[in-house]
Amino acid sequence: MNDRRNTYLPYDATELDESSLKAVLPELGETEETKAKCLRILRMELEGWTDIEPCLDEQFLLAFLRVSKFNPSKALQRIRNYYQQQEKLVDGFRKISMSYQKARSLKHIFVSPYRLENNSLVIMGCGGIDYNIHSLEERFYLESLAIPMFMENTVNQMCGLNLIIDYTGFNFRGLREHTPWKLKWFMDATLNTLPIRFKGFHVVNAPSLFSSLYNIGCPFLPKKIRERVFVHPNDGWKSLHFQIPADVLPEKYGGKLKDSSMLGCIDIFGLENL
């Protein structure tokens, strides 16, 4: 690894330096005055809700304001979507029961120890999931628990996440698991309710039948998100490295970091906490 890694923030950084703040705050429309005003508006509106008892914690509300570029109306709608979606998730996951051993065996969500130059986080959904053993609902269940945990970090709220989605080993059994209603259910939960700034979705090791899966899910993707999906060809990782430098990637993606240095979400947060 060359000395360039010293220019990247670690994955668990919780503060930005002044130059980074000057870059990201105007993009969000965040100032101290705007922040105070929008928090006041949100709390006033939320305190009037009678059907939901919402969280009024500042860090929780700021996550929704940042993803909404400090538009209180959009933030309020996303918060309502969030609480309504929680009920749907509880109902959808009601029949899922996994032992700790089975949950731990599904090791597919990893984080690079280093952020990108724009301070966004790099999360990898590694391939090789055997859908004869794990159902899609079980995978979604763990992802639905893990991904929101990242949004408690202020830097993640401001700078967002990048997802590398690895389709190694994806076969017809996996395609049958990805039914339209399951995909819509998960996409609604992830894209339209969670307070997450998704910077890019990078598909790697896609087999020929991936196009069938993409055609199923594409209609459920907002136009803004479709423009951030990149399907990288098998070109010696040149396409991927053009978007995400090798300095922050593991060897399996042509990167300069050991595969073993990637951090598992279960190890970061603890399965019991999730």
C-alpha positions in Angstrom: 0.0 0.0 0.0 1.5 3.4 -0.9 1.3 6.5 1.2 -2.0 7.6 -0.5 -4.0 5.8 2.2 -3.0 8.7 4.5 -5.2 11.0 2.5 -8.3 8.8 3.2 -10.4 9.1 6.3 -10.9 5.8 8.2 -14.4 4.2 7.9 -15.3 5.1 11.5 -14.4 8.8 11.3 -17.1 11.0 13.0 -15.8 14.4 12.1 -14.7 16.3 8.9 -12.0 18.9 8.6 -12.8 22.4 7.6 -12.0 21.9 3.9 -14.2 18.9 3.7 -17.0 20.7 5.4 -16.7 23.6 2.9 -17.2 21.1 0.1 -20.1 19.2 1.4 -22.2 21.7 3.4 -23.2 23.9 0.4 -24.2 20.7 -1.5 -26.6 19.8 1.4 -27.7 23.4 1.9 -26.7 23.1 5.5 -25.8 26.1 7.7 -26.2 26.6 11.4 -29.2 28.9 10.8 -30.9 26.5 8.3 -30.2 23.6 10.6 -31.8 25.3 13.6 -34.8 26.5 11.6 -35.5 23.1 9.9 -35.1 21.2 13.2 -37.6 23.6 14.8 -40.1 23.1 12.0 -39.7 19.3 12.0 -40.2 19.0 15.8 -43.2 21.2 15.7 -44.8 19.1 13.0 -43.9 15.8 14.5 -45.2 16.8 18.0 -48.6 17.2 16.3 -48.7 13.6 15.1 -51.3 11.5 17.0 -50.9 8.2 15.1 -47.1 7.9 15.6 -44.8 8.7 18.5 -41.8 9.8 16.5 -38.2 10.2 17.7 -37.3 13.8 18.2 -33.5 13.2 18.7 -31.5 15.8 16.8 -29.1 13.3 15.2 -32.1 11.2 14.0 -33.8 14.2 12.5 -30.7 15.6 10.9 -30.2 12.3 8.9 -33.6 12.9 7.3 -32.9 16.6 6.7 -29.6 15.9 5.1 -30.9 13.3 2.7 -33.7 15.8 1.8 -31.2 18.7 1.3 -32.9 20.5 4.2 -36.3 20.6 2.7 -38.6 20.1 5.8 -41.5 18.9 3.7 -39.5 16.2 2.0 -37.9 15.2 5.3 -41.2 15.0 7.0 -42.6 12.8 4.3 -39.6 10.5 4.5 -40.0 10.2 8.2 -43.6 9.2 7.8 -42.6 6.7 5.1 -39.9 5.4 7.5 -42.4 4.6 10.3 -44.9 3.1 8.0 -42.2 1.0 6.4 -41.1 -0.3 9.8 -44.6 -1.8 10.3 -44.4 -3.5 6.9 -40.9 -4.8 7.7 -42.0 -6.3 11.0 -45.0 -7.9 9.3 -42.8 -9.2 6.3 -40.1 -10.6 8.6 -42.5 -12.1 11.1 -42.1 -15.6 9.9 -38.3 -15.5 9.7 -36.4 -17.3 12.4 -32.6 -17.8 12.2 -30.2 -19.2 14.7 -27.1 -17.0 15.5 -25.0 -19.6 13.7 -27.0 -19.3 10.5 -27.0 -15.5 10.6 -23.3 -15.4 11.2 -22.7 -17.7 8.3 -24.2 -15.2 5.9 -21.1 -13.0 5.8 -21.7 -10.8 2.8 -21.7 -7.2 4.0 -18.2 -5.8 4.4 -16.8 -2.3 4.7 -13.5 -0.9 3.4 -11.4 0.5 6.3 -10.9 3.6 4.2 -13.3 6.2 2.8 -13.2 7.7 -0.7 -11.7 11.2 -1.3 -15.2 12.7 -1.0 -15.3 10.9 2.4 -18.2 8.6 1.4 -18.2 5.1 2.8 -17.6 1.9 0.7 -19.8 -1.0 1.5 -19.4 -4.4 -0.3 -22.2 -6.9 -0.7 -20.1 -9.9 -1.5 -21.3 -12.7 -3.8 -21.5 -16.4 -3.3 -24.8 -16.5 -1.4 -26.3 -19.9 -1.7 -30.1 -19.4 -2.1 -30.6 -23.1 -1.5 -29.6 -22.4 2.1 -30.5 -18.7 2.6 -33.8 -17.2 1.5 -33.8 -13.6 0.0 -35.9 -12.5 3.0 -33.2 -13.7 5.4 -30.6 -11.7 3.4 -32.8 -8.6 3.4 -33.5 -9.0 7.1 -29.8 -8.7 8.0 -29.3 -5.9 5.5 -32.3 -4.0 6.9 -30.8 -4.2 10.4 -27.2 -3.4 9.4 -27.5 -0.5 6.9 -29.4 1.9 9.1 -26.7 1.5 11.8 -24.3 3.4 9.5 -26.6 6.4 9.5 -25.9 7.2 13.2 -22.6 8.5 12.0 -22.6 12.2 11.1 -20.0 11.8 8.3 -22.1 9.1 6.7 -25.1 11.3 6.8 -23.3 14.1 5.1 -21.1 12.2 2.6 -23.2 9.1 1.9 -22.5 5.5 1.0 -21.2 3.6 -2.1 -22.3 0.0 -2.6 -20.3 -2.6 -4.5 -22.7 -5.5 -5.3 -21.0 -8.7 -6.2 -23.0 -11.3 -8.2 -20.4 -14.0 -8.1 -22.2 -17.4 -8.2 -25.6 -15.9 -9.0 -27.7 -18.5 -10.7 -31.2 -19.4 -11.7 -32.1 -20.4 -8.2 -31.1 -16.9 -7.0 -33.1 -15.4 -9.9 -36.2 -17.2 -8.8 -35.8 -15.8 -5.3 -35.8 -12.3 -6.6 -39.5 -12.0 -7.4 -40.9 -8.6 -8.4 -42.8 -8.1 -5.1 -39.7 -8.9 -3.0 -37.6 -6.5 -5.0 -40.1 -3.7 -4.8 -40.6 -4.3 -1.0 -36.8 -4.1 -0.3 -36.2 -1.2 -2.7 -39.0 0.8 -1.1 -37.6 0.1 2.3 -34.1 1.1 1.3 -34.4 3.9 -1.2 -37.6 5.7 -0.3 -37.6 5.6 3.5 -34.1 5.2 5.0 -32.2 8.6 5.4 -29.3 7.5 3.3 -27.4 9.4 0.6 -26.5 6.7 -1.9 -23.7 8.0 -4.1 -23.3 5.0 -6.3 -24.2 1.3 -6.9 -21.4 -0.7 -8.5 -22.3 -4.1 -9.9 -19.4 -6.5 -10.4 -19.0 -10.1 -11.5 -22.4 -10.0 -13.1 -23.4 -13.2 -15.1 -25.3 -13.1 -18.3 -28.6 -13.6 -16.5 -28.1 -10.4 -14.4 -29.8 -8.5 -17.2 -33.0 -10.4 -16.4 -32.7 -9.4 -12.8 -32.1 -5.8 -13.7 -35.1 -5.7 -15.9 -37.2 -6.9 -13.0 -35.9 -4.3 -10.6 -35.3 -1.3 -12.9 -38.9 -0.1 -13.0 -38.9 0.3 -9.2 -35.8 2.5 -9.2 -36.2 6.3 -9.2 -34.5 8.0 -12.2 -31.9 9.6 -10.0 -30.9 6.1 -8.7 -30.8 4.5 -12.1 -28.3 7.1 -13.2 -26.0 6.0 -10.3 -26.0 2.3 -11.2 -22.8 1.1 -12.9 -22.5 -2.4 -14.2 -18.7 -2.9 -14.5 -17.4 -5.3 -17.2 -14.7 -7.9 -16.8 -11.9 -5.6 -17.9 -9.2 -6.2 -15.2 -11.1 -3.9 -12.9 -10.3 -0.8 -14.9 -13.9 0.3 -15.0 -14.4 -0.1 -11.2 -11.1 1.6 -10.4 -12.1 4.6 -12.5 -15.0 5.1 -10.0 -13.4 3.6 -6.8 -9.6 3.7 -6.4 -7.7 0.5 -5.8 -6.2 2.1 -2.7 -9.4 1.4 -0.7 -10.4 -1.9 -2.3 -9.5 -5.5 -1.4 -7.4 -7.7 -3.6 -10.4 -9.6 -4.8 -11.4 -6.5 -6.7 -7.9 -5.7 -7.9 -7.3 -3.5 -4.9 -4.2 -2.9 -2.7 -5.8 -4.0 0.6 -5.8 -7.5 1.9 -9.1 -9.2 1.7 -8.8 -10.0 5.4 -8.7 -6.2 6.2 -12.3 -5.7 5.1 -14.6 -5.3 8.1 -17.8 -7.4 8.5 -20.9 -5.6 9.6 -21.7 -8.2 12.1 -18.2 -7.7 13.6 -18.6 -3.9 13.6 -22.0 -3.7 15.3 -22.3 -7.1 16.9 -25.0 -9.5 15.8 -26.7 -9.4 19.2 -27.0 -5.6 18.9 -28.4 -5.8 15.4 
